[in-house]
Amino acid sequence: MIPFLTMLVFSVLFDSAARPRAGALRDWRGVALHGLVMTSVFGLILAATGNAVIAALVGAALAGLFMVASNAKRQMLGEPLVFSDLALLGGVVRHPRFYFSALSPTQRWMLAIGAGAAVIAMVLLSSLAVQPHLAGAALVLGSGLALAGVLRSRALDRLAQIPDLEGDFRRLGMVATLLLYWWRWRESPDPQPCEGERRRDGAAMPELVVIVQCESFCDPLDITHDPRDSLPGLDAARAAAWQWGTLDVSGFGAYTMRTEYGVLFGRSEEALGFRRYDPFLTASGEASYALSARLRGAGYRSVFVHPHDLRFYSRDRLMPQVGFAAMIGEEGIAARDEGAGRYVDDRTLGSSVIAMLEAATGPTMIYTVTMENHGPWDSDTARDAAGRRDAYLRHARSSDAMLRDLTAYLAQAGRSGLLAFFGDHRPSIPGVTAPGGARHTPYVMLRFREDGSFVSGGGDPVDLTPAELHHRILHCVATPQAVSPRAG
């Protein structure tokens, strides 16, 4: 009993230290959920090891680990831990360098040593006595049944019905919020199917549609406020654009899939509810909403291009389900510039996209997700804030060159076209950028006539959400080229 009560006390202390911190008078329902979850954890470890002290230590350590991870995430990305983060664990196993590069060498060593010591201790101190194992199993069963009953009870009916992550952390605590948000997400139904587009007589639908989701791309002036850092390609695109402005993305420094989902599927975060935190987890049930699915009925062949492992966010399975006829990974991209960094540089990616456009024989949509700007931006010559900033700006200029190259190609291709280019989120660069302020990124939409001239849209900026950008793209494809962006 003493090890169990000690674990509960420490788990509550760790939970209370998770930011934003819970108030002194936490909602009793949050306390009940926390207690049942930790009882289940204690029982599970006890059933596995037969040692109550080990069960208490592991249970308290897990609560502490979640607290540290949540606080670190909030400091870097402006958001505490959410249930959907656990879905990324498979990616951590497959690509540890991709995730652990955000940790310092000291932190990585501490994590490895701590995990190894915990495993060794559990093995060496496990008991062979049957009774403790049976007691743990009974505790897991009893607390699990109680937890299922509480989650289905009327007492929780009005609790956390609408996502309010910061507020619920304060009211309910970290563990209770993680569990309750998962439960609400689990209950979310798929929407009714959406009708696809049809080719319309007399509508000058662009033959080539190119959508570029640029990783960690923002206007450098928003970071440095130095006119010398302006991007000529972005400035020229804004001047010629049918529509341009800022994209009001919800994430900072990460969560590419949220912006990607918004542009691809066009469902707002309000409509998504608790699915908003990782909409790719449920996107297969919303396949009819995807641009690739909607444009297929209008005769378009859609291609998804991403110069990285297509298993991230399960794109390898999802994209064919939502109407993409082909997927191109890193192996399908031209030889990259090795001096650009660890990922395929954007200008090389742009050259490969142009080659695909030249080979296209009918209405084609290419949706490409870039990689060059992905952090970290540390290198042998970029270990302080100024070095990281300069490294990021160098990558951003490569993205700008890609925008210039695509614009130049579509202007001389002899086919009508649409180019949509946007940043998926701002970069999280230690010492340079921080969450809490503006999060918007730039977007531009350019429309090309067959003679290479641009279709003008009026010149004034229009601010959009990613879901609204989806509908502007559909508007461009399904309506005559002469229509103003203000008309739809």
Residue pairs with C-beta under 8 A, 6 or more apart in sequence:
3 52
3 53
3 55
3 56
4 39
4 42
4 52
4 55
4 56
6 56
6 60
7 38
7 42
7 55
7 56
7 57
7 59
7 60
8 35
8 38
8 39
10 60
10 63
10 64
11 34
11 38
11 59
11 60
11 63
11 175
12 34
14 60
14 63
14 64
14 66
14 67
15 22
15 34
15 63
15 67
15 173
15 174
15 175
16 22
16 173
17 67
17 71
18 66
18 67
18 70
18 71
18 80
18 81
18 169
18 173
18 174
19 70
19 71
19 74
19 80
19 169
20 80
20 166
20 169
20 170
21 169
21 170
22 30
22 169
22 170
22 171
22 172
22 173
23 170
23 171
26 171
26 172
26 173
27 159
27 171
27 172
29 155
29 156
29 159
29 172
29 176
30 171
30 172
30 173
30 176
30 177
31 173
31 176
32 150
33 147
33 150
33 172
33 175
33 176
33 179
33 180
34 173
34 175
34 176
36 143
36 146
36 147
36 150
37 147
37 175
37 176
37 179
38 59
38 63
38 175
39 139
39 143
40 139
40 140
40 143
40 144
40 147
41 58
41 59
41 62
42 55
42 56
42 59
42 136
42 139
43 55
43 136
43 137
43 138
43 139
43 140
43 141
43 142
43 143
44 136
44 140
45 54
45 55
45 58
45 59
45 122
45 136
46 52
46 55
46 132
46 133
46 135
46 136
46 139
47 133
47 134
47 135
47 136
47 137
47 139
47 140
48 122
48 126
48 133
48 136
49 55
49 122
49 125
49 126
49 127
50 126
50 127
50 128
50 129
50 132
50 133
50 136
51 125
51 126
51 127
51 132
52 132
53 125
54 121
54 122
54 125
54 126
55 136
57 121
58 118
58 122
61 118
63 175
66 81
66 174
66 175
66 178
67 174
69 81
70 80
70 81
70 174
71 80
73 79
73 80
73 81
73 85
74 80
74 435
75 435
76 102
76 253
76 428
76 435
77 251
77 252
77 253
77 254
77 255
77 428
77 435
78 252
78 253
78 435
78 436
79 165
79 251
79 252
79 435
80 165
80 166
80 169
80 174
81 174
81 178
82 165
82 178
82 181
82 277
82 278
83 178
83 179
83 181
83 182
83 185
83 277
84 185
84 277
84 278
84 281
87 278
87 281
88 99
91 98
91 99
91 311
91 312
92 99
92 100
94 309
94 311
95 309
95 312
100 108
101 375
101 376
102 375
102 376
103 111
127 133
150 156
151 179
151 180
151 183
156 180
159 172
159 180
160 168
160 172
160 177
160 180
160 181
160 184
161 184
162 273
163 181
163 273
163 274
163 276
163 277
165 177
165 181
168 177
168 180
168 181
169 177
172 180
181 274
181 277
184 273
184 274
185 274
185 275
185 277
188 273
188 274
188 275
188 282
190 282
190 285
190 286
191 267
191 271
191 286
191 289
193 288
194 288
194 289
194 294
195 288
195 294
196 288
196 293
196 294
196 295
196 296
196 297
196 298
197 294
197 295
197 297
197 298
197 474
197 477
197 478
198 297
198 298
199 205
199 297
199 298
199 299
200 478
202 480
203 478
203 479
203 480
204 416
204 480
204 481
204 482
205 298
205 363
205 416
205 477
205 478
206 416
206 417
206 418
206 447
206 448
206 476
206 477
206 481
207 362
207 363
207 364
207 415
207 416
207 417
208 357
208 360
208 363
208 364
208 366
208 410
208 413
208 415
208 416
208 417
208 418
209 295
209 300
209 363
209 364
209 365
209 366
209 417
209 418
209 420
209 473
209 477
210 353
210 357
210 365
210 366
210 368
210 406
210 410
210 417
210 418
210 419
210 420
211 263
211 291
211 365
211 366
211 367
211 368
211 419
211 420
211 421
211 473
212 353
212 368
212 370
212 402
212 403
212 406
212 419
212 420
212 421
212 422
213 256
213 259
213 260
213 263
213 367
213 368
213 369
213 370
213 422
213 424
214 346
214 370
214 373
214 399
214 402
214 421
214 422
214 423
214 424
215 256
215 369
215 370
215 371
215 372
215 373
215 374
215 423
215 424
216 253
216 373
216 374
216 375
216 392
216 423
216 424
216 425
216 426
216 427
217 370
217 373
217 396
217 399
217 422
217 423
217 424
217 441
217 442
218 396
218 423
218 426
218 427
218 440
218 441
218 442
219 230
219 231
219 234
219 441
219 442
220 226
220 229
220 230
220 231
220 393
220 396
221 227
221 229
221 230
222 426
222 438
223 229
223 389
223 392
223 432
223 433
224 389
224 393
229 393
231 396
231 397
231 400
232 400
232 404
233 400
233 401
233 402
233 403
233 404
233 407
234 400
234 403
234 442
234 444
236 404
236 407
237 244
237 403
237 407
237 421
237 444
237 446
238 244
238 442
238 444
238 461
240 407
240 446
240 454
240 456
241 444
241 445
241 446
241 454
241 457
242 445
242 446
242 447
242 454
242 455
242 456
242 457
242 476
242 485
243 444
243 445
243 457
243 462
243 472
243 485
244 442
244 443
244 444
244 445
244 461
244 462
245 442
245 443
245 461
245 462
245 463
245 464
246 440
246 441
246 442
246 443
246 461
246 463
246 464
247 259
247 422
247 423
247 440
247 441
247 442
247 443
247 463
247 464
247 465
247 466
247 469
248 439
248 440
248 463
248 464
248 465
248 466
249 258
249 259
249 262
249 423
249 424
249 425
249 426
249 439
249 440
249 441
249 465
249 466
250 258
250 259
250 269
250 276
250 439
251 258
251 259
251 424
251 425
251 439
252 425
252 426
252 428
252 435
252 439
253 375
253 425
253 426
253 427
253 428
253 433
253 435
254 425
254 428
255 278
255 425
256 313
256 369
256 424
256 425
257 278
257 279
257 280
257 313
258 269
258 276
258 277
258 278
258 279
258 466
259 422
259 424
259 425
259 466
260 280
260 369
260 424
260 466
261 267
261 279
261 280
261 283
261 466
262 268
262 269
262 279
262 465
262 466
262 467
262 469
262 470
263 291
263 420
263 422
263 466
263 467
263 469
263 470
263 473
264 290
264 291
264 292
264 322
264 367
264 470
265 279
265 283
265 286
265 289
265 290
265 291
265 467
265 470
266 289
266 291
266 467
266 470
266 471
266 474
267 279
267 286
267 289
267 467
268 465
268 467
269 276
269 465
269 467
272 279
275 281
275 282
278 313
280 313
280 314
280 315
280 318
283 290
283 318
283 322
284 317
284 318
284 321
284 322
287 293
287 321
287 322
287 323
288 294
290 322
290 323
291 302
291 365
291 367
291 470
291 473
291 474
292 302
292 304
292 319
292 322
292 323
292 324
292 365
292 367
293 322
293 323
294 323
294 474
295 302
295 323
295 363
295 365
295 477
296 302
296 323
298 363
298 477
298 478
299 362
299 363
300 363
300 364
300 365
300 477
301 325
301 326
301 360
301 362
301 363
301 364
301 365
302 323
302 324
302 325
302 326
302 364
302 365
302 366
302 367
303 324
303 325
303 326
303 327
303 328
303 356
303 364
303 365
303 366
303 367
304 315
304 319
304 324
304 326
304 327
304 328
304 367
304 368
304 369
305 327
305 328
305 332
305 333
305 349
305 352
305 353
305 356
305 366
305 367
305 368
305 369
306 315
306 327
306 328
306 329
306 368
306 369
306 371
307 329
307 330
307 333
307 336
307 343
307 344
307 349
307 370
307 371
308 329
308 330
308 343
308 344
308 369
308 371
309 329
309 330
310 316
310 319
310 327
310 329
315 327
316 327
319 327
320 327
324 367
328 352
328 356
330 344
332 352
333 344
333 348
333 349
333 352
334 348
334 351
334 352
334 355
335 348
336 344
336 345
336 348
337 345
337 347
337 348
340 348
340 372
340 395
340 398
341 372
341 379
341 395
343 371
343 372
343 374
344 371
344 372
345 372
345 395
345 398
346 370
346 372
346 373
346 395
346 398
346 399
346 401
346 402
347 398
347 401
347 402
347 405
349 368
349 370
349 371
349 372
349 402
350 401
350 402
350 403
350 405
350 406
351 405
353 366
353 368
353 406
354 405
354 406
354 409
356 364
356 366
357 364
357 366
357 409
357 410
357 413
358 413
369 424
370 399
370 402
372 395
372 398
372 399
373 392
373 395
373 396
373 399
373 427
375 392
375 427
375 428
375 429
376 388
377 387
377 388
377 389
377 391
377 392
377 395
377 427
377 429
378 387
378 388
378 391
379 387
379 391
381 387
381 391
382 388
382 390
382 391
384 431
385 429
385 430
385 431
385 432
388 429
388 430
388 431
388 432
389 429
389 432
392 427
392 429
392 432
403 421
403 444
406 419
406 421
407 419
407 446
410 417
410 419
410 446
410 448
411 448
411 452
411 454
412 452
413 448
413 452
414 450
414 452
415 448
415 450
416 447
416 448
416 449
416 450
416 481
417 447
417 448
418 445
418 446
418 447
418 448
418 473
418 476
418 477
419 444
419 445
419 446
419 448
420 443
420 444
420 445
420 469
420 473
421 443
421 444
422 441
422 442
422 443
422 444
422 466
422 469
423 441
423 442
423 443
424 441
425 439
425 441
426 433
426 439
426 441
427 433
428 434
428 435
440 463
443 464
443 469
445 457
445 472
445 473
445 476
445 485
446 454
447 454
447 455
447 457
447 476
447 481
448 454
448 455
449 455
449 481
455 481
455 482
457 484
457 485
457 486
458 484
458 485
458 486
462 485
464 472
472 485
472 488
475 483
475 485
475 488
479 487
479 488
